[in-house]
Amino acid sequence: MTAFKYPLATATWDQAEYDAIQKVVASGMFTMGAQVQAFEKDFAKYIGSAHAVMVNSGSSANLLMVAALFYTKHNALQPGDEVIVPAVSWSTTYYPLHQYGLKMRFVDIDLETLNYDLQQLEAAITDRTRLIMAVNLLGNPNDFGVMQKLVAGKNIRIIEDNCESLGAEFQGRKAGTFGVMGSFSSFFSHHISTMEGGLVVTDDEELFHILLSLRAHGWTRNLPKFNHVCGEKSDDPFKESFRFVLPGYNVRPLEMSGAIGVEQVKKLPMLIAERRKNGQLLQQALQGHPELLIQKEIGSSSWFGFSLVIRPQSSWTRPQLLQRLNDRGFECRPIVAGNFAKNEVMKYFDASIVGDLPHASHIDAFGLFVGNHHYPIAQAIAELKTL
């Protein structure tokens, strides 16, 4: 396996995380407990949400986020409802929508921001639209000012897949808080790492209670005595130990992951600030490059990574660009999953494509991204400038 000089991801741990693991080992309590709760509380405070629910991955966070909308007392989603999705995202942005019987409408992205083409998004909305999945790509928040105007007065909710954009802000507010729920990932390659892990945040207490039940078997055990799922729990812990009220899952995180998360949240302001410094350097170095487009920042990006897209009029090819980057020691990946609508799995979806997807197709064939980190990478950016 090649060791890249400029890898996509590096560890954000120091001795504090290893000590946290050892405390959990010494306690003998490995399943979800007080450390997970502490992490949820600290994470919600950082994001500016009333509630956070930790799960075992960002993919599971998306699953619970979609599922929860089907079990609210009022205005619950129904199979067959229409949801708008961007053509560029990760697979598990889409899978829960399919698994819950929603009709997906794929919309193109903006070639510069890599988020929704806002004109296409507006054109995609019909009287059957009930949900918009906003995906904040590579650290870049969507323009939620425009999105909120598009849904104003309509029976349409927004949820956010914010797995790549922890710490991003739009108009002074954290991404992940503009929808009724937002999902996050704490997998190794993301802004913070808890081994495996993810979270859902919300200000809605009913959704919070539904998420708590769905996370662990659909039972009542983790719900407060008075809650929005079953009303009032009995005072008999034996009776409530195996009382099932929702068709849930088991996507609970490990206590070790929660303990690591407590330490990682303490570092978050520094981790995001350093990534932003690198983002500024990249913009200075590559803005106006004759052959390459870099991502146009909306609001304040948390710069998950640096996209490099060959301009439509350029004679460069992606294999050539990839070779140049590899020769300089860069590890590279496609921009998320590229144009997801090209995948064979689409034959299983109830889905339609709104117009054409020229920009998604372009980044699919002519785009890639390289890593950003929580420490200075001036040398890497200097290398990029020589492309």
PATI-58338 format. One record per residue (C-alpha): residue number from 0; z, x, y. Coordinates in nm, 4 decimals, decimal comma. Last residue first. Example, Ala and Ser with C-alpha at 12.3 -4.5 7.8 and 13.67 -1.06 7.14 Angstrom:
{pos: 1	z: 0,7140	x: 1,3670	y: -0,1060}
{pos: 0	z: 0,7800	x: 1,2300	y: -0,4500}
! end
This chain:
{pos: 386	z: -1,1348	x: -0,0259	y: 2,1996}
{pos: 385	z: -0,9627	x: 0,2333	y: 2,4172}
{pos: 384	z: -0,7252	x: -0,0198	y: 2,5763}
{pos: 383	z: -0,5926	x: -0,1076	y: 2,2330}
{pos: 382	z: -0,4730	x: 0,2517	y: 2,1888}
{pos: 381	z: -0,2848	x: 0,2352	y: 2,5199}
{pos: 380	z: -0,1293	x: -0,0886	y: 2,3984}
{pos: 379	z: -0,0046	x: 0,0852	y: 2,0841}
{pos: 378	z: 0,1387	x: 0,3720	y: 2,2894}
{pos: 377	z: 0,3169	x: 0,1338	y: 2,5259}
{pos: 376	z: 0,4928	x: -0,0390	y: 2,2351}
{pos: 375	z: 0,8424	x: -0,0831	y: 2,3834}
{pos: 374	z: 1,0872	x: -0,2665	y: 2,1551}
{pos: 373	z: 1,1154	x: -0,6281	y: 2,0393}
{pos: 372	z: 0,7718	x: -0,6234	y: 1,8795}
{pos: 371	z: 0,4117	x: -0,7431	y: 1,9056}
{pos: 370	z: 0,1690	x: -0,7330	y: 1,6174}
{pos: 369	z: -0,2079	x: -0,7582	y: 1,6031}
{pos: 368	z: -0,4297	x: -1,0662	y: 1,6028}
{pos: 367	z: -0,7739	x: -1,1635	y: 1,4850}
{pos: 366	z: -1,0789	x: -1,3421	y: 1,6199}
{pos: 365	z: -1,4569	x: -1,3509	y: 1,5691}
{pos: 364	z: -1,5266	x: -1,5787	y: 1,2718}
{pos: 363	z: -1,2292	x: -1,8160	y: 1,2800}
{pos: 362	z: -1,1952	x: -1,7601	y: 1,6549}
{pos: 361	z: -1,5466	x: -1,8993	y: 1,6945}
{pos: 360	z: -1,5001	x: -2,1893	y: 1,4529}
{pos: 359	z: -1,1867	x: -2,3022	y: 1,6373}
{pos: 358	z: -1,3839	x: -2,2781	y: 1,9626}
{pos: 357	z: -1,6850	x: -2,4696	y: 1,8324}
{pos: 356	z: -1,4881	x: -2,7527	y: 1,6679}
{pos: 355	z: -1,7273	x: -3,0456	y: 1,7007}
{pos: 354	z: -1,6582	x: -3,4049	y: 1,7986}
{pos: 353	z: -1,3178	x: -3,5277	y: 1,6826}
{pos: 352	z: -1,2921	x: -3,4310	y: 1,3159}
{pos: 351	z: -1,1646	x: -3,6922	y: 1,0725}
{pos: 350	z: -0,8899	x: -3,6853	y: 0,8125}
{pos: 349	z: -0,7450	x: -3,8665	y: 0,5126}
{pos: 348	z: -0,6751	x: -3,5370	y: 0,3418}
{pos: 347	z: -0,7550	x: -3,4379	y: -0,0180}
{pos: 346	z: -1,1018	x: -3,3010	y: 0,0593}
{pos: 345	z: -0,9416	x: -3,0930	y: 0,3380}
{pos: 344	z: -0,7915	x: -2,8640	y: 0,0729}
{pos: 343	z: -1,1265	x: -2,6842	y: 0,0526}
{pos: 342	z: -1,0629	x: -2,5216	y: 0,3904}
{pos: 341	z: -1,3088	x: -2,5409	y: 0,6830}
{pos: 340	z: -1,0849	x: -2,7776	y: 0,8809}
{pos: 339	z: -0,8239	x: -2,5041	y: 0,9139}
{pos: 338	z: -1,0297	x: -2,3128	y: 1,1669}
{pos: 337	z: -0,8335	x: -1,9868	y: 1,1667}
{pos: 336	z: -0,5229	x: -1,9856	y: 0,9500}
{pos: 335	z: -0,3001	x: -1,8068	y: 1,2059}
{pos: 334	z: -0,5440	x: -1,5943	y: 1,4050}
{pos: 333	z: -0,6659	x: -1,3755	y: 1,1184}
{pos: 332	z: -0,4422	x: -1,0748	y: 1,0448}
{pos: 331	z: -0,4292	x: -0,7119	y: 1,1531}
{pos: 330	z: -0,2257	x: -0,3965	y: 1,0815}
{pos: 329	z: -0,3155	x: -0,1374	y: 1,3420}
{pos: 328	z: -0,3386	x: 0,2349	y: 1,2607}
{pos: 327	z: -0,6163	x: 0,3461	y: 1,4963}
{pos: 326	z: -0,8709	x: 0,3439	y: 1,2130}
{pos: 325	z: -0,7476	x: -0,0044	y: 1,1212}
{pos: 324	z: -0,8222	x: -0,1237	y: 1,4741}
{pos: 323	z: -1,1725	x: 0,0191	y: 1,4774}
{pos: 322	z: -1,2418	x: -0,1197	y: 1,1306}
{pos: 321	z: -1,1207	x: -0,4649	y: 1,2295}
{pos: 320	z: -1,3398	x: -0,4625	y: 1,5390}
{pos: 319	z: -1,6460	x: -0,3657	y: 1,3330}
{pos: 318	z: -1,5673	x: -0,6291	y: 1,0686}
{pos: 317	z: -1,5199	x: -0,8802	y: 1,3536}
{pos: 316	z: -1,8667	x: -0,8225	y: 1,4961}
{pos: 315	z: -1,9496	x: -0,6907	y: 1,8423}
{pos: 314	z: -2,2711	x: -0,8040	y: 2,0132}
{pos: 313	z: -2,0716	x: -0,9881	y: 2,2797}
{pos: 312	z: -2,1844	x: -1,3170	y: 2,4394}
{pos: 311	z: -1,9174	x: -1,5281	y: 2,2645}
{pos: 310	z: -1,6381	x: -1,2813	y: 2,3571}
{pos: 309	z: -1,4672	x: -1,1165	y: 2,0615}
{pos: 308	z: -1,1171	x: -1,2576	y: 2,0287}
{pos: 307	z: -0,8086	x: -1,0346	y: 2,0236}
{pos: 306	z: -0,4803	x: -1,2163	y: 1,9775}
{pos: 305	z: -0,1561	x: -1,0330	y: 2,0513}
{pos: 304	z: 0,1557	x: -1,1368	y: 1,8618}
{pos: 303	z: 0,4573	x: -1,3658	y: 1,8913}
{pos: 302	z: 0,4299	x: -1,3333	y: 2,2688}
{pos: 301	z: 0,7252	x: -1,5403	y: 2,3991}
{pos: 300	z: 0,4862	x: -1,7048	y: 2,6426}
{pos: 299	z: 0,5955	x: -1,8228	y: 2,9875}
{pos: 298	z: 0,3997	x: -2,1166	y: 3,1261}
{pos: 297	z: 0,0535	x: -2,1106	y: 2,9698}
{pos: 296	z: -0,0654	x: -1,7558	y: 2,9056}
{pos: 295	z: -0,4325	x: -1,6878	y: 2,8434}
{pos: 294	z: -0,4715	x: -1,5143	y: 2,5080}
{pos: 293	z: -0,6853	x: -1,2022	y: 2,5150}
{pos: 292	z: -1,0653	x: -1,2119	y: 2,5236}
{pos: 291	z: -1,2623	x: -0,9070	y: 2,4144}
{pos: 290	z: -1,6011	x: -0,7461	y: 2,4892}
{pos: 289	z: -1,6006	x: -0,6673	y: 2,8615}
{pos: 288	z: -1,2188	x: -0,6422	y: 2,8878}
{pos: 287	z: -1,1203	x: -0,8527	y: 3,1916}
{pos: 286	z: -0,7499	x: -0,8395	y: 3,1198}
{pos: 285	z: -0,7000	x: -0,5738	y: 2,8530}
{pos: 284	z: -0,4516	x: -0,3207	y: 2,9936}
{pos: 283	z: -0,2683	x: -0,5320	y: 3,2510}
{pos: 282	z: -0,2412	x: -0,8236	y: 3,0101}
{pos: 281	z: -0,1167	x: -0,5928	y: 2,7349}
{pos: 280	z: 0,1485	x: -0,4460	y: 2,9614}
{pos: 279	z: 0,2685	x: -0,7935	y: 3,0590}
{pos: 278	z: 0,2907	x: -0,8935	y: 2,6943}
{pos: 277	z: 0,4917	x: -0,5802	y: 2,6150}
{pos: 276	z: 0,7435	x: -0,6785	y: 2,8825}
{pos: 275	z: 0,7460	x: -1,0313	y: 2,7388}
{pos: 274	z: 0,8302	x: -0,9010	y: 2,3925}
{pos: 273	z: 1,1206	x: -0,7067	y: 2,5417}
{pos: 272	z: 1,2573	x: -1,0160	y: 2,7186}
{pos: 271	z: 1,2256	x: -1,2265	y: 2,4007}
{pos: 270	z: 1,4285	x: -0,9870	y: 2,1857}
{pos: 269	z: 1,6857	x: -0,9299	y: 2,4622}
{pos: 268	z: 1,7520	x: -1,3008	y: 2,5132}
{pos: 267	z: 1,7561	x: -1,3514	y: 2,1336}
{pos: 266	z: 2,0095	x: -1,0826	y: 2,0417}
{pos: 265	z: 2,3112	x: -1,3140	y: 2,0187}
{pos: 264	z: 2,0912	x: -1,5591	y: 1,8286}
{pos: 263	z: 2,0379	x: -1,2920	y: 1,5603}
{pos: 262	z: 2,4094	x: -1,2491	y: 1,4901}
{pos: 261	z: 2,4683	x: -1,6195	y: 1,4232}
{pos: 260	z: 2,1406	x: -1,6296	y: 1,2291}
{pos: 259	z: 2,2641	x: -1,3643	y: 0,9869}
{pos: 258	z: 2,5637	x: -1,5858	y: 0,9060}
{pos: 257	z: 2,3353	x: -1,8873	y: 0,8589}
{pos: 256	z: 2,1083	x: -1,6930	y: 0,6252}
{pos: 255	z: 2,4102	x: -1,5817	y: 0,4230}
{pos: 254	z: 2,5235	x: -1,9448	y: 0,3949}
{pos: 253	z: 2,1956	x: -2,0224	y: 0,2234}
{pos: 252	z: 1,9660	x: -2,2886	y: 0,3629}
{pos: 251	z: 1,9349	x: -2,6473	y: 0,2392}
{pos: 250	z: 1,5912	x: -2,7821	y: 0,1538}
{pos: 249	z: 1,7008	x: -3,0235	y: -0,1176}
{pos: 248	z: 1,4941	x: -3,3311	y: -0,0526}
{pos: 247	z: 1,5362	x: -3,6886	y: 0,0648}
{pos: 246	z: 1,4499	x: -4,0431	y: -0,0344}
{pos: 245	z: 1,7204	x: -4,1982	y: 0,1876}
{pos: 244	z: 2,0522	x: -4,3742	y: 0,1110}
{pos: 243	z: 2,2059	x: -4,1890	y: -0,1832}
{pos: 242	z: 2,5808	x: -4,2017	y: -0,2455}
{pos: 241	z: 2,6931	x: -3,9154	y: -0,4698}
{pos: 240	z: 2,9936	x: -3,7669	y: -0,2892}
{pos: 239	z: 3,0595	x: -4,0798	y: -0,0827}
{pos: 238	z: 3,2546	x: -4,2592	y: -0,3578}
{pos: 237	z: 3,4632	x: -3,9502	y: -0,4335}
{pos: 236	z: 3,5199	x: -3,8843	y: -0,0626}
{pos: 235	z: 3,6721	x: -4,2345	y: -0,0195}
{pos: 234	z: 3,7096	x: -4,2997	y: 0,3537}
{pos: 233	z: 3,4007	x: -4,5217	y: 0,3469}
{pos: 232	z: 3,1013	x: -4,4351	y: 0,5582}
{pos: 231	z: 3,0052	x: -4,6530	y: 0,8534}
{pos: 230	z: 2,6486	x: -4,7327	y: 0,9606}
{pos: 229	z: 2,4277	x: -4,6110	y: 0,6763}
{pos: 228	z: 2,1712	x: -4,4049	y: 0,8674}
{pos: 227	z: 2,2769	x: -4,4198	y: 1,2329}
{pos: 226	z: 2,6214	x: -4,2726	y: 1,1770}
{pos: 225	z: 2,9927	x: -4,3459	y: 1,1923}
{pos: 224	z: 3,1800	x: -4,1345	y: 0,9373}
{pos: 223	z: 2,9633	x: -3,8309	y: 1,0169}
{pos: 222	z: 2,6851	x: -3,7515	y: 0,7694}
{pos: 221	z: 2,6945	x: -3,4567	y: 0,5304}
{pos: 220	z: 2,7949	x: -3,6597	y: 0,2231}
{pos: 219	z: 2,5670	x: -3,9540	y: 0,2863}
{pos: 218	z: 2,2922	x: -3,8591	y: 0,0444}
{pos: 217	z: 1,9197	x: -3,8173	y: 0,0974}
{pos: 216	z: 1,9218	x: -3,5219	y: -0,1401}
{pos: 215	z: 2,0352	x: -3,2641	y: 0,1170}
{pos: 214	z: 1,7968	x: -3,2126	y: 0,4091}
{pos: 213	z: 1,7020	x: -3,5820	y: 0,4233}
{pos: 212	z: 2,0610	x: -3,6799	y: 0,5072}
{pos: 211	z: 2,1068	x: -3,4316	y: 0,7899}
{pos: 210	z: 1,7573	x: -3,5072	y: 0,9224}
{pos: 209	z: 1,8342	x: -3,8809	y: 0,9375}
{pos: 208	z: 2,1532	x: -3,8060	y: 1,1317}
{pos: 207	z: 1,9666	x: -3,5927	y: 1,3851}
{pos: 206	z: 1,6892	x: -3,8528	y: 1,4162}
{pos: 205	z: 1,9535	x: -4,1120	y: 1,5068}
{pos: 204	z: 2,1207	x: -3,8731	y: 1,7528}
{pos: 203	z: 1,7993	x: -3,8017	y: 1,9448}
{pos: 202	z: 1,8218	x: -3,4755	y: 2,1396}
{pos: 201	z: 1,6327	x: -3,2899	y: 1,8681}
{pos: 200	z: 1,6005	x: -2,9469	y: 1,7088}
{pos: 199	z: 1,4629	x: -2,8648	y: 1,3643}
{pos: 198	z: 1,5367	x: -2,5274	y: 1,2082}
{pos: 197	z: 1,3892	x: -2,2708	y: 0,9716}
{pos: 196	z: 1,4939	x: -2,0073	y: 0,7227}
{pos: 195	z: 1,4119	x: -1,7242	y: 0,4865}
{pos: 194	z: 1,5612	x: -1,3778	y: 0,5393}
{pos: 193	z: 1,7412	x: -1,4884	y: 0,8590}
{pos: 192	z: 1,4871	x: -1,3295	y: 1,0936}
{pos: 191	z: 1,4373	x: -1,3778	y: 1,4655}
{pos: 190	z: 1,1117	x: -1,3717	y: 1,6606}
{pos: 189	z: 0,9066	x: -1,4225	y: 1,3444}
{pos: 188	z: 0,7853	x: -1,1822	y: 1,0736}
{pos: 187	z: 1,0998	x: -1,2096	y: 0,8611}
{pos: 186	z: 1,1132	x: -1,5907	y: 0,8495}
{pos: 185	z: 1,3248	x: -1,7622	y: 1,1138}
{pos: 184	z: 1,0899	x: -2,0539	y: 1,1685}
{pos: 183	z: 1,1215	x: -2,3303	y: 1,4269}
{pos: 182	z: 1,0481	x: -2,7027	y: 1,4441}
{pos: 181	z: 1,0659	x: -2,9380	y: 1,7428}
{pos: 180	z: 1,1714	x: -3,3014	y: 1,7635}
{pos: 179	z: 1,1194	x: -3,5915	y: 2,0067}
{pos: 178	z: 0,8685	x: -3,3609	y: 2,1743}
{pos: 177	z: 0,9251	x: -3,1480	y: 2,4827}
{pos: 176	z: 1,2207	x: -2,9556	y: 2,3367}
{pos: 175	z: 1,0368	x: -2,7133	y: 2,1073}
{pos: 174	z: 0,9239	x: -2,4994	y: 2,3983}
{pos: 173	z: 1,2178	x: -2,4144	y: 2,6222}
{pos: 172	z: 1,2278	x: -2,5557	y: 2,9736}
{pos: 171	z: 1,1696	x: -2,3604	y: 3,2947}
{pos: 170	z: 0,8326	x: -2,5175	y: 3,3699}
{pos: 169	z: 0,7091	x: -2,4302	y: 3,0212}
{pos: 168	z: 0,9092	x: -2,1800	y: 2,8219}
{pos: 167	z: 0,8626	x: -1,9713	y: 2,5067}
{pos: 166	z: 1,1860	x: -1,8563	y: 2,3405}
{pos: 165	z: 1,0757	x: -1,9357	y: 1,9844}
{pos: 164	z: 0,6979	x: -1,9664	y: 1,9811}
{pos: 163	z: 0,5607	x: -1,9109	y: 1,6321}
{pos: 162	z: 0,7524	x: -2,1895	y: 1,4545}
{pos: 161	z: 0,7150	x: -2,4256	y: 1,7504}
{pos: 160	z: 0,5501	x: -2,7074	y: 1,5577}
{pos: 159	z: 0,6241	x: -2,9694	y: 1,8184}
{pos: 158	z: 0,6511	x: -3,3473	y: 1,7885}
{pos: 157	z: 0,4994	x: -3,5873	y: 2,0397}
{pos: 156	z: 0,5334	x: -3,9647	y: 2,0240}
{pos: 155	z: 0,2703	x: -4,2238	y: 2,1036}
{pos: 154	z: 0,3341	x: -4,5903	y: 2,1850}
{pos: 153	z: 0,1588	x: -4,5514	y: 2,5209}
{pos: 152	z: 0,3015	x: -4,5790	y: 2,8733}
{pos: 151	z: 0,2722	x: -4,2040	y: 2,9293}
{pos: 150	z: 0,0964	x: -4,0379	y: 2,6345}
{pos: 149	z: -0,1692	x: -3,8489	y: 2,8330}
{pos: 148	z: 0,0708	x: -3,7768	y: 3,1194}
{pos: 147	z: 0,3079	x: -3,6097	y: 2,8727}
{pos: 146	z: 0,0282	x: -3,3916	y: 2,7433}
{pos: 145	z: -0,0739	x: -3,2778	y: 3,0917}
{pos: 144	z: 0,2760	x: -3,1628	y: 3,1860}
{pos: 143	z: 0,3228	x: -3,0340	y: 2,8329}
{pos: 142	z: 0,0642	x: -2,7617	y: 2,8843}
{pos: 141	z: 0,1130	x: -2,6051	y: 2,5416}
{pos: 140	z: 0,3514	x: -2,3138	y: 2,4921}
{pos: 139	z: 0,2170	x: -1,9703	y: 2,3915}
{pos: 138	z: 0,4189	x: -1,7682	y: 2,1401}
{pos: 137	z: 0,1345	x: -1,7171	y: 1,8927}
{pos: 136	z: 0,0312	x: -2,0843	y: 1,9006}
{pos: 135	z: 0,2447	x: -2,3706	y: 2,0278}
{pos: 134	z: 0,1401	x: -2,6522	y: 1,7938}
{pos: 133	z: 0,1704	x: -3,0032	y: 1,9369}
{pos: 132	z: 0,1459	x: -3,2700	y: 1,6665}
{pos: 131	z: 0,0567	x: -3,5915	y: 1,8454}
{pos: 130	z: 0,1751	x: -3,9219	y: 1,6985}
{pos: 129	z: 0,1003	x: -4,2938	y: 1,7044}
{pos: 128	z: -0,2742	x: -4,3044	y: 1,7661}
{pos: 127	z: -0,4229	x: -4,6400	y: 1,6629}
{pos: 126	z: -0,5194	x: -4,7432	y: 2,0181}
{pos: 125	z: -0,7209	x: -4,4226	y: 2,0338}
{pos: 124	z: -0,6494	x: -4,0692	y: 2,1582}
{pos: 123	z: -0,9165	x: -3,8150	y: 2,0623}
{pos: 122	z: -1,0822	x: -3,8068	y: 2,4070}
{pos: 121	z: -0,7558	x: -3,6930	y: 2,5674}
{pos: 120	z: -0,7204	x: -3,4149	y: 2,3108}
{pos: 119	z: -1,0792	x: -3,3073	y: 2,3651}
{pos: 118	z: -1,0127	x: -3,2761	y: 2,7371}
{pos: 117	z: -0,6911	x: -3,0850	y: 2,6659}
{pos: 116	z: -0,8518	x: -2,8280	y: 2,4363}
{pos: 115	z: -0,5250	x: -2,7794	y: 2,2511}
{pos: 114	z: -0,3756	x: -2,4318	y: 2,2164}
{pos: 113	z: -0,5645	x: -2,1028	y: 2,1703}
{pos: 112	z: -0,5127	x: -2,0391	y: 2,5469}
{pos: 111	z: -0,8551	x: -1,8776	y: 2,5967}
{pos: 110	z: -1,0837	x: -2,0536	y: 2,3497}
{pos: 109	z: -0,9188	x: -2,3922	y: 2,4073}
{pos: 108	z: -0,8632	x: -2,5596	y: 2,0737}
{pos: 107	z: -1,0634	x: -2,8306	y: 1,8991}
{pos: 106	z: -0,9160	x: -3,1576	y: 1,7746}
{pos: 105	z: -0,8621	x: -3,2717	y: 1,4153}
{pos: 104	z: -0,7679	x: -3,6359	y: 1,3676}
{pos: 103	z: -0,5245	x: -3,6817	y: 1,0794}
{pos: 102	z: -0,4586	x: -4,0169	y: 0,9123}
{pos: 101	z: -0,0967	x: -4,0275	y: 0,7950}
{pos: 100	z: -0,0031	x: -4,0857	y: 0,4322}
{pos: 99	z: 0,3337	x: -3,9102	y: 0,4232}
{pos: 98	z: 0,2025	x: -3,6202	y: 0,2131}
{pos: 97	z: -0,0925	x: -3,5784	y: 0,4475}
{pos: 96	z: 0,1309	x: -3,5378	y: 0,7523}
{pos: 95	z: 0,3620	x: -3,3139	y: 0,5481}
{pos: 94	z: 0,0638	x: -3,0906	y: 0,4623}
{pos: 93	z: -0,0730	x: -3,0419	y: 0,8145}
{pos: 92	z: 0,1658	x: -2,8045	y: 0,9905}
{pos: 91	z: 0,2297	x: -2,6577	y: 0,6480}
{pos: 90	z: -0,1161	x: -2,5024	y: 0,6414}
{pos: 89	z: -0,0718	x: -2,2977	y: 0,9592}
{pos: 88	z: -0,2532	x: -2,3843	y: 1,2804}
{pos: 87	z: -0,5977	x: -2,4064	y: 1,4364}
{pos: 86	z: -0,7823	x: -2,7398	y: 1,4330}
{pos: 85	z: -0,5148	x: -2,9002	y: 1,6511}
{pos: 84	z: -0,3622	x: -3,2231	y: 1,5186}
{pos: 83	z: -0,3737	x: -3,5874	y: 1,6296}
{pos: 82	z: -0,1847	x: -3,8401	y: 1,4175}
{pos: 81	z: -0,3025	x: -4,1887	y: 1,3208}
{pos: 80	z: -0,0918	x: -4,4357	y: 1,1278}
{pos: 79	z: -0,2100	x: -4,5070	y: 0,7743}
{pos: 78	z: 0,1345	x: -4,4769	y: 0,6194}
{pos: 77	z: 0,3858	x: -4,6209	y: 0,8686}
{pos: 76	z: 0,5826	x: -4,4506	y: 1,1456}
{pos: 75	z: 0,9128	x: -4,6077	y: 1,2461}
{pos: 74	z: 0,9231	x: -4,7957	y: 1,5759}
{pos: 73	z: 1,2854	x: -4,9069	y: 1,5344}
{pos: 72	z: 1,5485	x: -4,8318	y: 1,2698}
{pos: 71	z: 1,4148	x: -4,4790	y: 1,2160}
{pos: 70	z: 1,3145	x: -4,3845	y: 0,8618}
{pos: 69	z: 0,9460	x: -4,2860	y: 0,8855}
{pos: 68	z: 0,9968	x: -4,0500	y: 1,1808}
{pos: 67	z: 1,2418	x: -3,8448	y: 0,9728}
{pos: 66	z: 0,9704	x: -3,7504	y: 0,7239}
{pos: 65	z: 0,7603	x: -3,5722	y: 0,9865}
{pos: 64	z: 1,0496	x: -3,3565	y: 1,1090}
{pos: 63	z: 1,1765	x: -3,3061	y: 0,7551}
{pos: 62	z: 0,8432	x: -3,1607	y: 0,6411}
{pos: 61	z: 0,7976	x: -2,9491	y: 0,9546}
{pos: 60	z: 1,1431	x: -2,7954	y: 0,9064}
{pos: 59	z: 1,0596	x: -2,7386	y: 0,5397}
{pos: 58	z: 0,7603	x: -2,5304	y: 0,6503}
{pos: 57	z: 0,9831	x: -2,3436	y: 0,8959}
{pos: 56	z: 1,1979	x: -2,2457	y: 0,6012}
{pos: 55	z: 1,5296	x: -2,3047	y: 0,4170}
{pos: 54	z: 1,6732	x: -2,5613	y: 0,6565}
{pos: 53	z: 1,8917	x: -2,5522	y: 0,9685}
{pos: 52	z: 1,9505	x: -2,8675	y: 1,1725}
{pos: 51	z: 1,9864	x: -2,8345	y: 1,5501}
{pos: 50	z: 2,1300	x: -3,0929	y: 1,7898}
{pos: 49	z: 2,1767	x: -3,1554	y: 2,1633}
{pos: 48	z: 1,8917	x: -2,9275	y: 2,2619}
{pos: 47	z: 1,8881	x: -2,6511	y: 2,5238}
{pos: 46	z: 1,7217	x: -2,3904	y: 2,3054}
{pos: 45	z: 2,0099	x: -2,1411	y: 2,3319}
{pos: 44	z: 2,2739	x: -2,4135	y: 2,2878}
{pos: 43	z: 2,0926	x: -2,5595	y: 1,9880}
{pos: 42	z: 2,0768	x: -2,2126	y: 1,8309}
{pos: 41	z: 2,4496	x: -2,1501	y: 1,8793}
{pos: 40	z: 2,5464	x: -2,4845	y: 1,7228}
{pos: 39	z: 2,3034	x: -2,4472	y: 1,4335}
{pos: 38	z: 2,4244	x: -2,0909	y: 1,3701}
{pos: 37	z: 2,7855	x: -2,2071	y: 1,3595}
{pos: 36	z: 2,6994	x: -2,4844	y: 1,1159}
{pos: 35	z: 2,5163	x: -2,2408	y: 0,8883}
{pos: 34	z: 2,8188	x: -2,0127	y: 0,9011}
{pos: 33	z: 3,0584	x: -2,2997	y: 0,8171}
{pos: 32	z: 2,8795	x: -2,4065	y: 0,5002}
{pos: 31	z: 2,5491	x: -2,4087	y: 0,3125}
{pos: 30	z: 2,5920	x: -2,2431	y: -0,0253}
{pos: 29	z: 2,7191	x: -1,8877	y: -0,0715}
{pos: 28	z: 3,0952	x: -1,9288	y: -0,0361}
{pos: 27	z: 3,2538	x: -1,6341	y: -0,2240}
{pos: 26	z: 3,4211	x: -1,5223	y: 0,0974}
{pos: 25	z: 3,3560	x: -1,1540	y: 0,0275}
{pos: 24	z: 2,9839	x: -1,2165	y: -0,0122}
{pos: 23	z: 2,9802	x: -1,4130	y: 0,3140}
{pos: 22	z: 3,1592	x: -1,1315	y: 0,4941}
{pos: 21	z: 2,9149	x: -0,8835	y: 0,3397}
{pos: 20	z: 2,6173	x: -1,0718	y: 0,4800}
{pos: 19	z: 2,7708	x: -1,0692	y: 0,8284}
{pos: 18	z: 2,8303	x: -0,6939	y: 0,8029}
{pos: 17	z: 2,4626	x: -0,6437	y: 0,7191}
{pos: 16	z: 2,3632	x: -0,8553	y: 1,0195}
{pos: 15	z: 2,5939	x: -0,6651	y: 1,2568}
{pos: 14	z: 2,4725	x: -0,3273	y: 1,1279}
{pos: 13	z: 2,1282	x: -0,3758	y: 1,2809}
{pos: 12	z: 1,8616	x: -0,6370	y: 1,2195}
{pos: 11	z: 1,5386	x: -0,7065	y: 1,4088}
{pos: 10	z: 1,3143	x: -0,5725	y: 1,1323}
{pos: 9	z: 0,9468	x: -0,5028	y: 1,1976}
{pos: 8	z: 0,6332	x: -0,7157	y: 1,2036}
{pos: 7	z: 0,2566	x: -0,6744	y: 1,2365}
{pos: 6	z: 0,2628	x: -0,2995	y: 1,1763}
{pos: 5	z: 0,1405	x: -0,0343	y: 1,4216}
{pos: 4	z: 0,1309	x: 0,2998	y: 1,2370}
{pos: 3	z: 0,0372	x: 0,1080	y: 0,9241}
{pos: 2	z: 0,1753	x: 0,2099	y: 0,5847}
{pos: 1	z: -0,1050	x: 0,1414	y: 0,3372}
{pos: 0	z: 0,0000	x: 0,0000	y: 0,0000}
! end
